[in-house]
Amino acid sequence: MNYSGVKPVTIENGTGVRVSLFVSGCRHHCRECFNPETWDFGYGKPFKIGRAHV
């Protein structure tokens, strides 16, 4: 699994303060998508368990 980004502190993606992990790969291809570059499952960096990505 690849990820396209991490927001360590965000209030835009729900109630309260949280961490957001954005993964790569989408088959919906919505016309209003804010991040069409992330549709590719190979986009971004490989996610490795046990490693800080922030």
C-alpha positions in Angstrom: 0.0 0.0 0.0 1.3 3.5 -0.9 0.4 6.7 0.8 0.3 10.1 -0.7 0.5 12.2 2.5 0.1 12.5 6.3 -1.3 15.5 8.1 -0.2 15.0 11.7 -2.7 17.7 13.0 -5.9 18.5 11.1 -9.3 19.8 11.9 -10.6 19.8 8.3 -11.5 16.1 8.1 -13.9 15.7 11.0 -14.8 16.9 14.4 -11.9 17.6 16.7 -8.1 17.4 16.2 -6.9 14.3 14.4 -4.3 12.7 12.2 -5.2 12.1 8.5 -3.4 9.5 6.4 -4.1 9.8 2.7 -3.6 6.5 0.8 -3.1 6.1 -3.0 -5.4 4.3 -5.4 -9.0 5.0 -6.4 -11.2 3.6 -9.1 -14.0 6.1 -8.8 -12.2 8.9 -10.7 -14.8 11.6 -9.5 -14.9 14.6 -11.7 -14.7 16.9 -8.6 -11.7 15.1 -7.1 -9.2 17.4 -5.3 -6.3 15.0 -5.8 -6.6 13.1 -9.2 -2.8 12.3 -9.0 -3.7 9.9 -6.2 -5.9 7.7 -8.4 -2.8 5.7 -9.4 -2.2 2.9 -6.9 1.6 3.3 -7.4 1.6 7.0 -6.5 3.3 8.2 -3.3 5.6 6.3 -0.9 5.3 2.7 0.3 3.7 2.4 3.7 5.9 0.4 6.2 4.6 -0.7 9.5 6.6 0.5 12.5 8.1 3.5 10.8 7.2 7.2 11.4 6.2 9.0 8.2 5.5 12.4 9.5 
